[in-house]
Amino acid sequence: MKLSNVLVIATVTAALVSFQYGKKEKSNDVVVYNLDKSGSTLGWKAGKNANYFHSGVVDFSEGSLTMDKGNVANGTFTVDLSSIKVSDAGLPNEKKDYLAGHLKNEDFFNVSKYATAKVTLGEYKNGKLTTTINLLGVDVKQDVPVEIKKTDKGATITGKFDFDFTSAKIPGVQPKEGDTESISPVFSFDLKLVVKEKK
């Protein structure tokens, strides 16, 4: 075999190895995580003031998070509004069920028409995560303070924050003529979002 042919074969082989190695490194940089429903919780609190409020939980139904080189690239999660529960301390169960039903009807979230809320995640910078929540067909965007930690099998996003839904025009929080006080459109959340690496 001519020396020139040997050199060509060696060059091509080296290029293929380099391409495959580079491709593998790139794929390892980007990791997709899926929602761990059993480990994730979303607590909520809303009301007229610090002394008059209700609290409870609502479930995530599905979602995924993509990280690139350990940083959040994007993510989408779905909140099942039909899962809204009221957990006020000392409140009888029948009252809790009544309030949960009230939140699900047309007075608030109109679950029969808007069964879910979609959460879209963007940039994470200076301890805040760009978050867009589509509620009642309206996109509401806000940067929320959270802590993101990588684990052996995935990652967690935790944080306590307020989210202003004024632009979503939730019927039950719209001031009515004659009211001296109304329910605030600013809801408080206690988030624990757990994701595991996609197999």
C-alpha positions as CSV (number, residue, x, y, z in Angstrom):
1,M,0.0,0.0,0.0
2,K,1.3,3.4,-0.9
3,L,2.4,5.8,1.9
4,S,-0.1,8.4,0.6
5,N,-3.0,5.9,0.9
6,V,-1.9,5.0,4.5
7,L,-1.9,8.7,5.4
8,V,-5.3,9.3,3.9
9,I,-6.8,6.3,5.8
10,A,-5.2,7.5,9.0
11,T,-6.5,11.0,8.5
12,V,-10.1,9.8,7.9
13,T,-10.0,7.5,10.9
14,A,-8.7,10.2,13.2
15,A,-11.5,12.6,11.9
16,L,-14.2,10.0,12.5
17,V,-12.9,9.3,16.1
18,S,-12.7,13.0,16.8
19,F,-16.3,13.6,15.5
20,Q,-17.7,10.7,17.5
21,Y,-15.9,11.8,20.6
22,G,-17.1,15.4,20.2
23,K,-20.6,14.2,19.6
24,K,-20.6,12.1,22.7
25,E,-19.2,15.0,24.8
26,K,-22.0,17.3,23.5
27,S,-24.7,14.8,24.3
28,N,-23.4,14.4,27.8
29,D,-23.6,18.2,28.3
30,V,-27.4,18.2,27.7
31,V,-29.4,16.1,30.2
32,V,-33.2,15.7,30.2
33,Y,-35.0,15.1,33.5
34,N,-38.6,14.0,33.9
35,L,-41.0,15.0,36.7
36,D,-41.1,12.8,39.8
37,K,-44.7,13.2,40.7
38,S,-44.5,11.4,44.0
39,G,-41.7,13.6,45.2
40,S,-43.0,17.0,44.0
41,T,-45.3,19.3,45.9
42,L,-46.8,22.7,45.3
43,G,-48.4,24.4,48.3
44,W,-50.5,27.6,47.8
45,K,-51.9,30.3,50.0
46,A,-54.3,33.1,48.9
47,G,-56.8,35.4,50.6
48,K,-57.7,39.0,51.5
49,N,-54.9,39.7,53.9
50,A,-52.5,38.1,56.4
51,N,-55.3,37.3,58.7
52,Y,-57.9,36.0,56.2
53,F,-56.7,33.4,53.8
54,H,-56.9,29.8,52.7
55,S,-54.1,27.4,51.9
56,G,-53.7,24.0,50.3
57,V,-51.9,22.0,47.7
58,V,-52.2,21.3,43.9
59,D,-50.4,18.5,41.9
60,F,-48.1,18.5,39.0
61,S,-49.3,16.0,36.4
62,E,-46.3,15.9,34.0
63,G,-43.2,17.8,32.9
64,S,-39.6,17.8,32.0
65,L,-36.5,19.9,32.6
66,T,-33.5,20.2,30.3
67,M,-30.1,21.2,31.7
68,D,-27.1,22.1,29.6
69,K,-23.7,21.9,31.3
70,G,-25.5,22.0,34.7
71,N,-27.5,25.1,33.9
72,V,-31.2,25.2,33.2
73,A,-31.9,25.4,29.5
74,N,-35.7,25.1,29.5
75,G,-38.5,23.2,31.1
76,T,-42.3,22.7,30.9
77,F,-44.6,21.4,33.6
78,T,-48.3,20.9,33.8
79,V,-50.4,21.7,36.9
80,D,-53.6,19.7,37.3
81,L,-56.1,22.3,38.5
82,S,-58.7,19.6,39.2
83,S,-56.4,18.4,42.0
84,I,-56.7,21.6,44.0
85,K,-57.1,20.8,47.7
86,V,-57.8,23.0,50.7
87,S,-55.8,22.2,53.9
88,D,-56.7,25.0,56.3
89,A,-55.9,23.9,59.9
90,G,-59.0,23.3,62.0
91,L,-61.4,23.4,59.1
92,P,-63.9,20.5,58.8
93,N,-63.4,18.2,55.8
94,E,-66.8,19.1,54.3
95,K,-65.9,22.8,54.4
96,K,-62.5,22.1,52.8
97,D,-64.2,20.1,50.0
98,Y,-66.7,23.0,49.5
99,L,-64.0,25.6,49.2
100,A,-62.0,23.4,46.8
101,G,-65.1,23.0,44.6
102,H,-65.6,26.8,44.7
103,L,-62.0,27.4,43.5
104,K,-62.6,24.9,40.6
105,N,-65.8,26.5,39.3
106,E,-66.4,29.6,37.1
107,D,-65.8,31.9,40.1
108,F,-62.1,31.2,40.0
109,F,-60.3,28.8,37.8
110,N,-63.1,27.3,35.6
111,V,-61.5,23.9,35.6
112,S,-64.2,22.5,33.2
113,K,-62.7,24.8,30.6
114,Y,-59.1,25.3,31.8
115,A,-58.2,21.9,33.3
116,T,-54.5,22.7,33.6
117,A,-52.0,25.5,34.0
118,K,-48.8,25.3,32.0
119,V,-45.5,26.3,33.6
120,T,-42.6,27.2,31.3
121,L,-39.1,27.7,32.7
122,G,-36.4,29.9,31.2
123,E,-33.2,31.4,32.4
124,Y,-31.9,30.9,36.0
125,K,-29.8,33.9,37.0
126,N,-28.8,35.4,40.4
127,G,-31.0,32.9,42.2
128,K,-34.1,33.7,40.2
129,L,-35.8,31.5,37.6
130,T,-37.7,33.1,34.8
131,T,-41.2,31.5,35.0
132,T,-44.2,31.8,32.8
133,I,-47.5,30.4,33.9
134,N,-50.4,30.1,31.5
135,L,-53.5,30.4,33.6
136,L,-57.0,30.8,32.2
137,G,-55.4,31.1,28.7
138,V,-53.2,34.1,29.8
139,D,-49.4,34.0,30.0
140,V,-48.1,35.6,33.2
141,K,-44.3,36.0,33.5
142,Q,-42.2,36.6,36.6
143,D,-38.8,35.8,37.9
144,V,-39.1,33.8,41.1
145,P,-36.4,33.1,43.8
146,V,-35.6,29.3,43.9
147,E,-32.7,27.1,44.7
148,I,-31.7,24.5,42.2
149,K,-29.7,21.5,43.3
150,K,-28.3,18.6,41.3
151,T,-28.6,15.1,42.9
152,D,-27.2,11.7,42.1
153,K,-30.4,10.8,40.1
154,G,-31.7,14.2,39.0
155,A,-32.3,17.7,40.4
156,T,-34.6,19.6,42.8
157,I,-36.0,23.1,42.5
158,T,-37.3,24.5,45.8
159,G,-38.5,28.0,46.9
160,K,-41.1,30.1,48.6
161,F,-42.4,33.0,46.5
162,D,-45.3,35.2,45.6
163,F,-46.8,35.3,42.1
164,D,-48.9,38.1,40.8
165,F,-51.8,36.9,38.6
166,T,-53.4,40.4,38.1
167,S,-53.2,40.1,34.3
168,A,-54.9,36.7,34.3
169,K,-58.1,38.4,35.6
170,I,-59.2,35.6,37.8
171,P,-63.0,36.3,38.3
172,G,-62.9,35.7,42.0
173,V,-60.2,38.2,42.7
174,Q,-61.8,41.1,40.7
175,P,-62.9,43.9,43.0
176,K,-66.7,44.4,43.2
177,E,-68.6,47.6,43.6
178,G,-69.1,48.3,47.3
179,D,-66.4,45.9,48.5
180,T,-64.0,47.4,51.0
181,E,-61.6,44.5,50.6
182,S,-61.2,41.8,47.9
183,I,-59.1,38.7,47.5
184,S,-55.6,39.5,46.4
185,P,-54.4,38.3,42.9
186,V,-51.0,37.7,44.5
187,F,-50.8,34.0,45.5
188,S,-48.0,32.6,47.7
189,F,-46.4,29.3,46.7
190,D,-44.2,26.8,48.5
191,L,-42.5,24.7,45.7
192,K,-40.6,21.5,45.8
193,L,-40.1,20.2,42.3
194,V,-38.2,16.9,41.9
195,V,-37.0,15.6,38.5
196,K,-35.1,12.5,37.6
197,E,-32.8,11.8,34.7
198,K,-34.6,10.4,31.7
199,K,-33.6,6.8,30.9
